[in-house]
Amino acid sequence: MKAKSIAQQKNWLLLSHAFNMDGRAASLTITDKIPYFLEAGVQPIVFSAITGLKDERFPHKQFLAWGPAAFRFDFRHWIANQYGRGFIYKLLTRTVSILLAPFIGIEKLLLGYSSQWSWALPAFVRGYLLIRSGKVDVIYSIGSAWSAHLAGVWLKRATGLPLISEVHDPLVIRKNPNDQGFEKPKNRDARFRHYLETQLCKYSDYVWWFTDGALHYAKVRNPNLNTPGNARGFVVMPGANPPGEMQGASQHQYGEHLNLCHFGSLANDRSLSIVLRAAHTLFQKYPEARKYLRVHAYGAPLDSLSAAAINQYSFSDVLLAHGRLERDPVSGKSGRERVAQKMQEADALILLHGNDEWCAEYIPSKFYDYLWSGRPIWGITHRNPQLDQMLLDRKSYLSADGDEEGIAMALERIWLDWQQKQLLQPIWQPIGVDQAVSSILSHIAQEKVVS
């Protein structure tokens, strides 16, 4: 009997720790693909943690991790989904944290891995039983938590079924442009991720990354990639579905303030402090701008550098932190829909790339959401020609992280354009999720069937 190719086998086991977590990039990257996979005839069975909502369209099994650190993490999100973040949440999560603290300490001492590693254990056991019952044809491991890839490799080696792997963030973090990632890290979690990358490049049938840089460095470290008997590696631009009701660039309404908006996480290596320093320079040259410029931060607490800059320049009225946008019980809008509304209300969207070396292999997932808004983007990027070109192709403001003079000049240009009501009109070229699924399936379809 002739064997079927991977593309012809439709019963896929999806291993995704963060599946169906509202607003989580690692979740959206896979959940947005599901309708297109279903349309292509894929019949998914999903394994995830208990942190997201259960999907009723297909079998979706949710497992508690077996390690204490991951159990605490998953339990917190599950309680928040069930009861909100009020008194019950605080009482139960604090109690569980206290009870698990000594066991978490032992786990860190003995292993030193990131908390979600132990989710691979129930995923492997349940996956193995499911595969032995004949209900799975293809294993599909999805980042960003590397426990999904670990379970995928284990299942591949135990059963021999085809494994396809989607690597969201680089598993090996390089330190500088001269570092190729060959050196074995001292940190145990980083060292294991280094090992796991080699396993994916050896045992996956297909493995893809989200940027040209990530694929390049993976090939440098794993010259067996794309050789017979090993994984075939390629790039898939993840794209995004519209985060809400976005139908392209509508006529923008200029308001009283110049509203620059940032969405997503902040950290000291990805900080709005660089924007605030540029604002300080702008106000020295154009004192009247102090009355009009507003920087809005949505989705995360402020990083310490941003908080320090607010105090240094007395900018508490310039930088406004709104936190995470959750579902609105009054309007019924989801957090994602509220984000879409705020994006389209912005005069310009700030895209902070960061300043670490890994930026050469990384494009913020928020970039793909921004493209749907039809609003001009101010990208502050670091060593990523692919991202720079995509921004320039769509008529964006562009600065290099670390170039404080250039960042200040970009903000001045935005200020002058806003005054004249002539902010850049972006070329509306969003990148949808449909192209990602099409790319995955087309690569898999090129497989030669072996009996």
Disulfide bonds with the S-S distance in Angstrom:
none
